[in-house]
Amino acid sequence: MSQQNEQDLQTIANILQKIPLFAELNTEESREVIKKITMDYLPENHLLFTEGDAGDKMYIIKTGKVRIYHVGETASFDQEIALLGDNDFFGEMALISDTPRNATAKVLEAAQLFILSKEDMLKLISENPSIAAKISNEFMKRLKANMRATS
C-alpha cells in the first residue's frame, strides 16, 4: 500500500472515531468499515443532495468545502447550517435511518470526498454482528435524545 493510501486510511480511522455511530468500534471493526468506503472527486458547485431527497450515503471531506443549507425562495434567502471543510463529515444518519435529507449539500470548492453508501453499510452490518450491535446502540441513544428534544 502506498504512503498516500496509508495516510488516507489513518485519516479515515481518526474521523470515524469522531462520528458517534462509529465511535465504539475497535480497530478491526473500523478497518471493516473503511474497506467499504470509496473516494470521489467532485467539482465546484456540484449538488450532492437536496432537502427531501432519500438519504443513501454519508460523506467525509478529504479536501474541499461543502455548504449545508436550507433553500430559501431565492439564493439570498438560503439559510446556512454549516460550512464544512477538510476532515469534516456529514450525512451519517442516512446510513441507518429512512428519513429524507433535512438540508441541501453543495460543493463550494472542488472536493475529494470519502463516501460510504447505505447499501455497503447494510452489507457490513449483516456480515458483522458486533458492528451491528454497536451501531444499533448508538442509533437508539440518538433516537431517544431526538425524541426528548422534540417533546
C-alpha positions in Angstrom: 0.0 0.0 0.0 1.3 3.4 -0.9 2.2 6.0 1.7 -0.7 8.2 0.5 -3.2 5.4 0.9 -1.8 4.6 4.3 -2.3 8.3 5.2 -5.9 8.2 3.9 -6.7 5.1 6.0 -5.3 6.7 9.1 -7.3 9.9 8.4 -10.5 8.0 7.9 -9.9 5.9 11.0 -9.4 9.1 13.1 -12.5 10.7 11.7 -14.6 7.5 12.3 -13.7 7.8 16.0 -15.4 11.3 16.0 -18.6 10.1 14.3 -21.0 8.9 17.1 -22.3 5.9 15.1 -18.7 4.5 14.8 -17.1 5.8 17.9 -17.4 2.5 19.8 -15.8 0.4 17.1 -12.5 -1.2 17.8 -9.6 -1.1 15.3 -10.5 -4.2 13.4 -14.2 -3.2 13.1 -13.1 0.3 11.9 -11.0 -1.4 9.2 -14.1 -3.3 8.0 -15.9 0.0 7.7 -13.0 1.6 5.9 -12.9 -1.3 3.3 -16.4 -0.2 2.2 -15.5 3.5 1.7 -14.9 4.9 -1.8 -13.4 8.2 -2.9 -14.9 10.6 -5.4 -13.6 13.9 -6.9 -16.4 16.5 -7.3 -16.2 19.9 -9.0 -17.1 23.3 -7.6 -20.9 23.9 -7.5 -21.7 20.1 -7.6 -25.0 19.5 -5.8 -24.6 16.4 -3.6 -28.3 16.2 -2.5 -31.2 18.4 -1.8 -33.5 18.7 1.1 -36.2 16.0 0.9 -34.0 13.5 -1.1 -33.8 10.0 0.2 -30.5 9.6 2.1 -28.3 6.9 0.8 -24.7 8.0 1.6 -22.5 9.6 4.3 -19.6 11.8 3.4 -16.2 12.6 4.8 -14.4 15.5 3.3 -10.7 14.8 2.5 -10.2 18.2 0.8 -12.5 21.0 -0.3 -15.5 22.8 1.1 -19.2 21.8 1.3 -22.1 24.0 2.3 -25.1 22.6 4.1 -28.2 24.8 4.0 -31.9 25.2 3.7 -33.0 26.5 0.4 -34.8 29.9 0.5 -37.2 31.4 -2.1 -34.0 32.9 -3.6 -30.3 32.3 -3.0 -30.2 35.4 -0.8 -32.8 33.8 1.5 -30.9 30.5 1.8 -30.3 29.6 5.5 -26.8 28.3 6.0 -26.5 25.4 8.5 -22.8 24.6 8.2 -19.7 25.3 6.1 -17.6 22.1 6.2 -14.0 21.6 5.2 -11.2 19.1 5.4 -11.9 16.1 7.7 -15.5 17.1 8.4 -18.3 14.6 7.9 -22.0 14.7 7.2 -25.0 12.6 6.3 -24.2 9.7 8.7 -27.8 9.3 9.8 -28.7 8.4 6.3 -26.9 5.1 6.8 -29.4 3.9 9.5 -32.5 6.0 9.0 -35.1 6.2 6.2 -35.9 9.8 6.9 -35.4 12.2 4.0 -32.4 14.6 3.9 -33.2 17.6 6.2 -30.9 20.0 4.2 -29.2 20.6 0.9 -25.5 20.0 0.4 -23.4 21.6 -2.3 -19.6 21.5 -3.1 -18.3 25.1 -2.8 -14.6 24.2 -3.6 -13.6 21.2 -5.7 -13.6 18.4 -3.3 -12.2 14.9 -2.6 -14.9 13.0 -0.6 -14.7 9.6 1.1 -18.2 8.1 0.7 -19.9 5.2 2.5 -23.2 4.1 0.9 -26.2 2.8 2.8 -26.1 -0.4 0.7 -22.5 -1.1 1.7 -23.3 -0.2 5.3 -26.2 -2.7 5.3 -23.9 -5.4 3.9 -21.3 -4.6 6.6 -23.9 -4.9 9.4 -25.3 -8.2 8.1 -21.7 -9.6 7.9 -20.5 -8.3 11.3 -22.9 -8.7 14.2 -20.5 -6.9 16.6 -20.5 -3.8 14.4 -24.3 -4.1 14.0 -24.8 -4.1 17.8 -22.6 -1.1 18.5 -24.1 1.0 15.7 -27.6 -0.1 16.8 -26.9 1.0 20.4 -25.7 4.5 19.3 -28.7 4.9 16.9 -31.1 4.1 19.8 -29.3 6.7 22.0 -29.6 9.4 19.3 -33.2 8.5 18.6 -34.1 8.8 22.3 -32.3 12.1 22.5 -34.0 13.5 19.4 -37.4 12.4 20.8 -36.7 14.2 24.1 -35.6 17.3 22.2 -38.8 17.4 20.2 -41.3 16.8 23.0 
